[in-house]
């Protein structure tokens, strides 16, 4: 497969690593709460660091050695089994060290249930073997498998994570993605290697494996251990804030590294075959691509960095405020005996639409009417198409009939017709005249007020 195709698949995989968590994050943060998310992040970052210890330098050495041996199936099988055995030894050491820490470190004792899930994750992480498939440059399989498992992950999150106490189940589902990927890999890898343990030889690899492992541990020390250290010295709320704030930096770095990840096995194979001319050609291409991406990104961040930070913080503040409005508004409404359908049509709708309201008003005040229109249309399309489509796909439901109007379901004879009327009232005159008038806004506000009063009094 060409480098271009590999780069496309690697880019899709990189995007998916952040798109899928972004899909579930608003729901998970609202359901579990910041403290429980902080607990999960604290434990998961600790487990990930033990995973680095268990893998050591296999991500680099494994890709290089597999790429060099991929032309000979016998040599490929011997190299793979030897590297897997070496990784199994360090994995056992990491699991023993984690098990000891679980019972000796007082801050970890309350989270032993999650840590046992982490141990299972470490075991199956051994059989994830992404280094093998990167070495043979099968990026298409890696991407297709990962996206399929992530889709199952999203569905399971929305189906099973319902209350704040489900944070353990949330972590179990997250760990299950590693288990599922490992099981798929164990089946698929039989196409490429013969499982024979008679010719194991770890001697050619262990030195580079350990040296690169120390390098990986040191380079990740100040990043992966930050949430863990915060969990020890502060509290899990601070961990939740920190991990959320670092996502933007991780996305940019992931794109920067995607090209080098797909190029590494290719140049390793060229060097093993003695093709130095093409080897240096690929190296120069890599430098050109990195500089082409890095310098514009640096310039953009220097110029727009403060505004981008305020954009992210502002969006987070709006989301948190809306979450508080929904959470406490529904509690008050429920205490007053208001039906769930009314809470959904009023308090929940107001809270989830509050970001759009603030954005629309602010953009209009500053003279950016196109931004306001785009925000309104985009938010409605998102709710109707994506939110409704995903919710109905995961769990089909009947139209609520908690209120009756002359023997008919009020949702069918009032709520939905009102929705169609306001859509026509907003869109039809605008399509004819090319603008929206003040009388439309006043009319829509009157309709909303009357509709809200009807919901509470009906």
C-alpha positions, 0 to 999 in steps of 0.5 A, a space after each residue: 500500500 502506498 504512503 499516501 493511502 497509509 497516511 489517509 488511514 492513519 489520519 482517519 485513525 488519529 481523528 477517530 481517537 478524539 472524535 469518539 471520546 468527544 461524542 460521549 464526553 458531554 453525556 459522560 461528564 453530565 452523567 458521572 460528574 467531574 469527580 467520578 471522571 477524575 477518578 477514572 482518569 486518575 486510575 487510567 493514567 496510572 494503568 497507562 504508565 504501567 502499560 508503558 513499563 510493560 511495553 517498554 520499547 516495543 513500539 519502536 523496536 517491534 515496528 523496526 524489526 517486523 518491517 525488516 523481516 516481513 519479506 520472509 514469513 519464517 523470519 517474520 514468525 521467529 521475530 514476532 514470537 521472540 518480541 512477544 515473549 520479551 514483552 510478556 516478561 516485562 508485562 508480568 513484571 509490571 502487573 506484579 509491581 501494580 499488584 503490590 502498589 494496590 495493597 501498599 499505597 494508601 491512596 490506591 486502596 479505595 480504587 482496587 476494583 478499578 485497578 483490577 480492571 486495569 490489570 485485565 487491561 494490561 494483560 490484553 494490552 500484551 496481545 494488542 500487537 499494534 507494532 506488528 501490524 504497523 511493521 507490515 504496514 497494514 494501516 487499513 486493518 488497524 483503522 477499520 478494526 479500531 473504528 468498529 470497536 469504537 462504534 461499539 464503545 459509544 453504543 455501550 456507553 449510551 446504553 449502560 452508563 446511566 447514573 453517577 455510580 456507573 463510573 466503574 462500569 464506564 471504566 470497564 467499557 473503556 478497558 473492554 475496547 482494548 480487550 476487543 481489539 486484542 481478540 480481533 488481532 489474535 484471530 487476524 494475525 494467524 494470516 501472517 505468522 506461524 505460532 511456534 515457540 521452538 526458535 525463541 531468541 530474545 538476545 538480539 532485541 533486549 538491549 534496544 528494547 530496554 534502551 528505547 523503553 527507558 527513553 519512552 518512560 522518560 519522555 512520557 514521565 512529565 505528561 502521563 504522570 501529571 494526572 496521577 501526581 495531581 490525584 495524589 497531591 490534590 483531588 480528582 476534580 483537579 484531575 478532571 480539569 487538567 485532562 480536559 484542558 490538555 486534549 487540544 495539545 494532544 490532537 495537534 501532536 497526534 496529527 504531527 506524529 501520524 506521518 512519522 508513524 506511517 513512514 517508520 516501517 517503510 524506511 526500516 524495510 528499505 534500510 534492511 534491504 540496503 536501499 539507501 538511496 530511497 531511504 534518504 529520499 523518504 527521510 527528506 520527504 518526512 522532514 519536508 512534511 513535518 516542517 510544512 505542518 509544524 511551522 504554520 501550526 506554530 505561527 497560527 498558535 502564536 497569533 490565535 493561541 490566546 483567542 483559541 484558549 478563550 474559545 475553548 474556555 468559553 465553550 466549557 463555561 457555557 457547557 458547565 453552566 448549562 449542565 448546572 441549569 439542567 441538573 438543578 432545574 430538573 430537581 426543582 421541577 420534579 419536587 414540584 410534581 412536574 411530569 418528565 415530558 414537561 421537564 424535557 420540553 422546558 428545563 432540559 431544553 432551555 439548559 441544552 440550548 443555552 449555549 446556542 442562545 448565548 452564542 447567537 445573541 453575542 454574535 448579533 451584538 458584535 455584528 456577526 449575523 452570519 455566525 448567528 444564523 449558522 449557529 441556529 441552523 447547525 444546532 437544529 440540524 445536529 439535534 434533529 439529525 445526529 442526536 435523534 438518529 443516534 438516540 432512536 438507533 440505540 433505543 427506539 421509544 414511543 411518543 410520551 403520553 403523560 398528558 392528554 388533550 380531549 383524549 388525545 396524546 398532547 405530544 402529537 396534537 400540540 407539541 409537534 404541531 407547534 414545532 412545525 408552526 414555528 419552523 414555518 413562521 421563521 423560515 417561510 417569510 425569511 425565504 421570501 424576503 431574504 431577512 428576518 423581521 422583528 415581528 417574527 422574533 416577537 411572535 416566536 417569543 409569545 408562542 414560546 411563552 404561551 407554550 411554556 405556560 400551557 406545559 405547566 398548567 396543562 
